[in-house]
């Protein structure tokens, strides 16, 4: 494309590709994606790609200079392993390339990418590996209705659905299943490392006992997301610009909505969100901790909380090292809010009709 305006001239090279209806096996799929001679691929799956105990075929690498658009339609890319010798580091590895994933089938919920512990003989394997790893300046764009799953069992470690380091992830209306039953170290749905950027607009994270999002880098926005049944839904050690229009729907014990810790940790805004802790699910264990909606510790910085609602046993807690820029300017809470958390000029008053404490 050539453009000219006065004395200014410019040339832009545009690569245009056609969708390939792919009906081959996993070996042909890997070869197509990793081919460096073709800088652009548009791939539409016509069948499932199911593989077990074949670690030599993974990860499938999107290399430098390569852009891949993948439409899984109603199909699945599925890798499972039945013994520890067949672990894989990841299903896909974006290494300086760009990877766009979508699902356009009639039943979009079933277009998915899955990594799971496929052992079914009664032994418990420690799950390991990432569904997608993004590194070295790569770009991962999970387009509308992308569906990713990670299934595992007890003793898990080093497991993430998206593991992002020194790179960028963009998400739009995604569905994430994290079925790690009892994760150990380094496990969760999304990991955003230092010098990494992430944006999440719309979607559903569900089920796992591991955190949904662990952030050490920058997350511009987490918006319109429904979170269910995670231990700590969001663990933040970096920067989050805004968390808004989200629902945190989880158990009434041993669960926290947003945890922010460390001197590098800051959340500028938490707004228009609900923290719903299911009081029908309770524990007889006296060692279980009460639910906490928002927790800031160890020198973290809190910006503003507005128009939020929570029925958590502990709506908000901050230790003495936390810096509060604005505080709570509005919202409804199941417990009274200490005035030290309130924005300047705000009050917290109990409303008999709503049976909630109102900050206004």
N, C-alpha and C positions, 0 to 999 in steps of 0.2 A: 504494500500500500504506500503510495507516494502522496505527500501533502506539501502544499506551498502556500505561504501567507506573507506577502510582501517580500522581504529579503530572507525570510526564514524558510528553510526547506527541511523536510524530514522523510525518512524511509522507515517503514515498519514491516518486518517479516511476519506473516501470519501463517501458522500451520493449521490446516483444516483436515480433520479426519472423519472417516465414516465408521459407524458402529459395525463391529464384526460379531456375528452370532457364533459364539464359540461352543463347540460340541466335542472337544477333545478331552484327553485325560489330564491329570495333574502335571505330568512331565511336559506335555506340550504347552500347558498354561504357563508354567514356570519359564520355559524357553521363550515364549512370546513376550512376556513382561520384561525379562532380563536382556532382551536383544537391544544392544546399544546402537545398532545401525538404524533403528527406527525410533525417532525421538518422541513420537506421539502414538498412543494406542487408545482406541475406544472399543471396549470389550463388553459384550452382553452375553451372560451365561444362559445356556439353554437346558442345562442339567446340573445336578449336584456334583460337586467334586469332593468325594469322601475318601480320606486316606488314613491308614492306621499303621503305626510302628514303621515309619519310613523317614527317619530324621535326616537322611541324606538329601531329601527334597526340600528341606526348609532351612532357613527362611527363604521366601520368595522376595528378591531384592528389586526395589525400584531405584536404579542407579542415578548418578549425577547426569543432568541433562535430559532425563526421561520424564515424560508426563503420561500417567495412566488414568483413564476414566473407566471405572468398572461399574457396570450395572448388574447386580446379582439377581435382579427380577424376583422370582419366588424361590430361588435356589439357595443352596448352602455351600460354603467352602468349609470343610469340616476335617480337623485333624485330631486324632486321639492316640493315646499311648497306653500300653498295658504293663510296662515295666520301666524302671528308672533309666535304663540304657537308651530309651527312645524318646527322652525329653527333647524338645526343641527350644531354642532361645526365643523364637517368635514365629508366627505364621507369615507375616509380612514385615519386611525391613525397608523403610524409606531412608536411603542413604544419599542425601543431597537431591533427591528427585521430588516429584509431586504426584500425589495419589488422591484421586477423587472417587468417592464411593457413594452409590445410590441404590435404591431398590424401587423399581417402578411396576412391579407385578400387581395383580388384582388384590392379593392378600399380602400387602407389603410387610406385614409382621414376620413373614417367614423367609424373606430374603436376608441371609445372615452369614456371618463369619464366626466360626466356633473353634475354640481350642479347649479340649477337655481331657481329664483323666478317664480313660476308657476301661480301667480295670474293673472287672465284675466278678472276681473269684473270691471276694470276701476280704482280701487284704486291703489295707489302707496305704495308698501311695501319697507321698508328699507332692502336691501339684507344683509345677514350675513352668515358667515361660510366659511370654506376652502374646496377645493376639496381634497387635501392631506396635512396632517400635519405630519412632521417628527421630532422626538425628542429623547432625551436621548441616543444619540449615534447610532441612526438608520441609515440605508442606503436606499436611494431611487435611483434607476437606471432607468431612462426613456430611453429605448432603441430606436433604429431607428424607425421612423414613429409613435411614440406614439402621441396621439392626446387628448388634455385636453381642456375642455371648462368651463367657468364660466359666466353665464348669470345673469344680475341683472338690477335694475332700480335706480331711484333717491334716494338720501339720504343714500347711502350705507356706511357701516363701518365694520371693522374687516372681510374683505373678501380677500382671496388670493387663487390663484390656487395651489401654493406650498408654504407652511409655514414651514421653516426649522430652527430649533433651536438646538444647541449643536449636530449637526448631519452632514451627508454628502449627497450631491445630485450630480449625474452624468447624463448628458443629451447628447443625440446623435441624431441630425437631427429630432427635435421634432416640433410639430405644436401646438401653444397655441392660443386659442381664449379667450379674456377677453372683454366681452361685457357690462361692467359696464358703464352705461350711464353718470352718474355724481357722482363719488364717493366722499364720505366725508373723515373721518379720517381712517387711517389704512386700505388702500385698494390698491391692485395691483396684478400683475401676480405672480411674484416670490419674496418672502421675505427670505433673508439669514441673520440670527441673529448672535449675537456675539458668538464666539467659534464654528462657523459653517463653513463648506467648500462647495464650489460649483464649478462645471466645466460645461460649456455649449459649445458644439461643433456642430454647424450646426442647422438650423431650422428657424422657422417663428413665430414671435409674432405679433398679429394683433388686430386692432380695438379699444381697450378700451381707455377711457379718464383717466385711472389711469396709474401710472408708470409701465413699464414692469418689471424692476428689482430694488429692494431696498436692499442694502447691508450694513450690519454692521459687517460682518465677513470677510472671505477670499474667493475671487473668483480667482481661478488660471488663468483661461482664458475664454473669451467670443469670440468665433471665428466663422466666416462664418454664421452670423445670420442676417436675414432681419426683421427689426422692422418697423411697420406702425402705424401711427395715435395715438401716446400716448402723454400725456402732457409733462412729463419729462421721457424720455425713460429709462435712467439709473440714479438712485439716489444712490450715493456712500458715505458712512460714515465710511467705513472700508478700506480693502486692495483689489485692483484688480491688478493682475500681468500684464495681456495683454488683450487689446481689438483690434481685428484685422479682416480684411476682412469682416467687417459688413457694412450694409446699413441702414441708418436712414432716412426713407421716411415718412414725416409727413407734417402738415399744415405750412403755412407761418407766423403764429402768435400764441402767447401764447404757444409756444412749445420749448423745449430744448432737445438736444441730450444727452449729458453727464453732469450731475451736481455732483460736488464733494465738500463736505463741512465738515469742522471741522478738528481739529488738528490730529485726528486719521485716516483721509482720505488720501489715496494715490493711484494714478494710475501710474504704472511704464512705460507702453507703450500704445499708441494709434496709430495704424498703418494700412495702406492699406484699409482705410474705407471711405465711402461716406456719406455726410450729405446733403440729398436732401429735400429741403423745397418747397412744392408745391405752386408756385406763382399764380396758377389759383384759389386757395382757399384763399380768403381774407376777411377782416372784415371792416365794416364801423364804428365800435365802437372805438372812440379815446382812450379809456382806455386799449385796447388790446396791449400787449407787442410784440415787434418784435421778430422774431425767433433767437435763439441762439444755435450754434452748441456745444460749450464746455464752461462750466462755473466752475471756481474754486474759493472758498471763505473760509473765516474764518479759516485760518491756514492750509489749505489742501496742499498736495504736488503733483506736476506734474513732471513726469519723462520726457519722450520724445514723441513728435508727429512727425510722418514721413509718407510720401506718402499718405496723406489724401486729400480729396477734399470736398469743401462745398460752397453752394450758400446762406448760411444763412445771414440774415441782420447783425448779429454779429457773426463772425467766432469763436472768442475766447475772453473771458474776465476773468481776474484774479484780485482780490483786492490786496491791498498792503501787506496783511498778508501771501500770498501764497508763498511757496518755490518752485522754479523751478530748477530741477536737470540738465536737458539738454535743454529743450525747443523744438521749432519747427525746425526740421532739413531739411524738404522737404515737398512739397505739393502745391495744387492749391486752391486759395481762391477768393471769389467774392469781398472782400474788402481788402485794404492794412493792413498788419500785423505790429503792433507796434514792434519796434526793441527790446523792453524789453522781448518779447516772443521768440525771435529767438535764436537758438543755436549759440554758438561761431563760428564766421567766416561765418555765413550765411547772405544772403541778400534777400530782397523782391522786385521784379521788375515786373512791369505791362507788360503783353504780349498782344500786339495788336491782333494778330491772334486768340488767344484763348479767349481774353477778360477776362482774369483772372490774378490775382496777383500770381506770382510764387516764392516760397521760394526754394533757391538752394545754 
